[in-house]
Amino acid sequence: MIITPKTLARAPTTKMLTYSLVIGLLLNLAPWPASLPAPDVVAALLVVWNIRTPSRIGLGVAWLLGIVMDVHQGVLLGQHALAYSVLSYGAISLHRRLEGFDRAGQAVHVLGLFIVSTLVVTIVRLSAESVTPNWQVVASPLVNTLVWLAADAILLSLLSRKASPRRIVNNKPNKPSRQG
């Protein structure tokens, strides 16, 4: 069964969106071993939220998070911002189409988005810094797709649960107001 925003038990709150992106940003800022391709958790979360709730997270948030990643990595300012914006635009454009596919079909489409995003970063680095790509550039879209699958499953499981009822403050029924 494909879980779409229409079948979710509840919509994501602003806190949930913000906390997930902050956690993703912190995971991106964490040091990763140089021998392994580092997953881009922010990119995976941007794809998750832009597919599931396309009107909540948009190109502006993607661009700002890209600028933060550019500053952190000390690379040409705007390359991650451009890649995240292209990635978000693609996810928003494909969100209706992806509802008709199972998880494997969705993963193939998302892999294509990550390939395009990686190509954008690689082209900018080749033209501005003359950095030759290595094997991690090829593995990066695959790793990001796996991270997207995990993040999507975790966030959908959180959103599929019913919200806990709020505490009842007053057990007394409301009295009708007097009109005089």
N, C-alpha and C positions, 0 to 999 in steps of 0.2 A: 504494500500500500504506500502510495506517495503522500506524504504529509505536506499540505500546502497551508498558507496562512489562514485559509477558510476553515480548515479542520483542526486548527490548534485550539487547545483549551483556553488559552489566554494570549493576549498580545504582549510583546515584550515591552517592559517599562523603560523609561529613559535611564533609570539607574542601571538596569541590566545591560543596555546598549553601551553606556559609558564605562561601566566596570569591565565589561568584556574587552572593549578596545584598550583600556588602560592596562589590563593584564597582558593583552597581546603586545602592546608597546613595550612593557617591561620585559617580556620574553624575548622580543627582538633586540632590546638593549643589553641583554645578558651575554656574557662571553661564550662563544661556541668554539669547539675545537676546529682548528684550521683544516684538519684532514677530512672533515665531514661538511657536506653542504648545509648551511644554516637555514632552517625553515623560516619563511617570512609569515609569521603568525598574524601580523596586522593585515597583510594582503588577503590571507585566508578568511579572516573575520570580516573584512570589507565585502568580500564576495558572499559570505553567508548572509550578512544583514542586507546587502543590496538585492539578493535574490528573494529572501523571505519577506522583507519589509522595504520595498524600493523607495517609498516616500519618506522614510525616516532618516536614513544615512545617504548622503548624496555625494556629489563631486567635490563640494567645498570641504567636507570633513576629510575625504580621501586626499585632497590636495594638501591640507594642513598636516595630516599625519605623514605624508610624503616629505614635506619640508623638514619635519622633525627628524625623520630618518636620514635625510641628506646631511643635516647638521651633525647628527650623531656619528655618521660614518665618515664625515669629512670629505665628501665627494662633491662633484659639480652640483651646485644648488639648483634643484628643480628636476633632476632626473628621476628620483623616486616619486616626486609629486606628479610628474607626467605619467609615469608607469601606473601609479595608483589611480589616477584619474581615468586613464584608458581602461584599466581593469574594472573600475566601478561602472563606467559607462557601458562596457560590455555586459556586466552582470545585470544591470538595470534593463538593458535592451533584451536580454535573453530570459528574464524572469518568467514571463508567460509561457515561453516555449518549454522551459525546463519542467513545468508542472506535469507535462505529458510523459515524462520519462521516468524509469526506475532509477535507483541509485547509480548503477553502472553507466547508464546513459547520461545522467547528470554529471558524473565524474569525467566522462569523455569531453563534454562541453566545457566544463570548468578547466580541464587540462588545456584545452585550446586557448582559454582566456589567459592562463598562466604562461603559456608559450609566447603569446603576443606581448604580454607584460615583460617577460624576460628579454624578448627581442628588442623592445624599446630601450631598456636599460643597457643592453649590450651595444646597440647602435650608438647611443649617446656616449658610452664609454670609449668605443672605438674612434669616434670622430673627435672627441674632446681630449681624451687622455692617452690615446694610442695604446690602450691596454688590450692584450690579446686574450680572448676567452679560453677558459680551461674546462675540464670535464665537469666541474661543478655547475657551469652554466647549463649544461645538458640535463643534469640531475635535478636542478632546482625546480622546474615545473612539476616533476613527478613527486618530489618531496612536499611541495606546497599543495598539490592535489590530495595527498594523504593527510596532511594537516587539515585541509578543508573538510575531508570526509569525517575526521574525528571531531572537529569543532562543530560541524553541522549536526552530527549525531548527539553530541552533548547538549548543545543549545536546544535542539528540538525535544530532547527528553525532558529538559527543564520546562519548556513551554507547553508540553503535552500534559503535564500534571495540573490538576485543578488547584486554584489558589486556595490557600487556607482561609477559613472564615475569620473575619476580624472579631476581636473580643467584643462582647456585648457589654456596654457600659451601664445601661439602664434596662432592667428587666420589665419595668412598668410600661404598659401600652400608652401611647400618646393620647392625651385628652383632647377632645375637640375644643377649639378656641371659642370663647364667648364673644358673641357679637352683640353690641349694645346699642 
